[in-house]
């Protein structure tokens, strides 16, 4: 690295080679992630690159290796919190492996028809991460396979070809339902998400299983379906809670955005959460911590799922060999759930 006239010159590959005590060709092999470099040599080169803050030119690397050093995240998800968490994990993994992430929106309608292949042909990337609900679009998966484009599906709900990062949605929803039942709730309403997301049906199935397991009717409250947005949670909660009819003592919304909508309606109607109504969600997105009281929810590590999906494409060899990576969920118990209020007996 040369300095002169008070200006700091850009670090070159020659500077890294000199610092590491290796040839320029060896540094190039390390930068391009070629396999024929000894581990100790690779570590020495990477240390020198970090010390000198060397940033390889992606365009030049691409010309030299016939790779783009780009990973695409294809999405059509109505929950901004979910997408931002997934993106953060994917970006960090890309940066850690010398790649950049590009975001490619695709409508669900296009993903389910031949138009998806035309869109994919325009991409010049080394791999694709497919976010839900697109991860359940057979036409999109078929197009990726025809183009021989490496891909990883995030949270697909159906059996499919391809590699995936998954979570046990049904089991997680059942565990949350059991938590509500253990608190003493028997009148529990469930707000399902859109049919386009297989996870919606899986979460509904987990809720129904736990209710029947406890001898309770999962269909006692006929709830409108939502679409994973805050406004759809407001609409569903308004239908459930408004009027003079009996109300459930707990509402389980199948994502956090809809649960936040439920809490807004409860406040508008003068219902205290959790004294008059317990509310819980799913995903543990930032909104779960921003609402008051803080939301009880199912934590699925969305950020980790983005990280894992990218690393299955370009990361460690053991991950690149895996077909399915399963991530764990956790119940995050906060202040929006409690036991049901005891109703006063009539005189």
ZITA-V181426 format. One record per run of one state. SS is the DSSP state (H for helix, E for strand, C for the rest). FROM is the first residue (numbers start at 1). LEN is the number of residues. If there is no record, write none. Layout:
SS&FROM&LEN + SS&FROM&LEN
This chain:
C&1&2 + E&3&2 + C&5&2 + E&7&2 + C&9&4 + H&13&8 + C&21&3 + H&24&8 + C&32&7 + H&39&13 + C&52&6 + H&58&8 + C&66&4 + E&70&6 + C&76&4 + H&80&17 + C&97&3 + E&100&6 + C&106&2 + H&108&4 + C&112&3 + H&115&7 + C&122&5 + E&127&4 + C&131&3 + H&134&3 + C&137&1 + H&138&9 + C&147&4 + E&151&4 + C&155&8 + E&163&4 + C&167&2 + H&169&14 + C&183&5 + E&188&4 + C&192&6 + H&198&16 + C&214&16 + H&230&12 + C&242&8 + E&250&4 + C&254&2 + H&256&13 + C&269&9 + E&278&3 + C&281&2 + E&283&1 + C&284&3 + H&287&4 + C&291&5 + E&296&5 + C&301&1 + H&302&13 + C&315&2 + H&317&4 + C&321&3 + E&324&3 + C&327&2 + E&329&4 + C&333&15
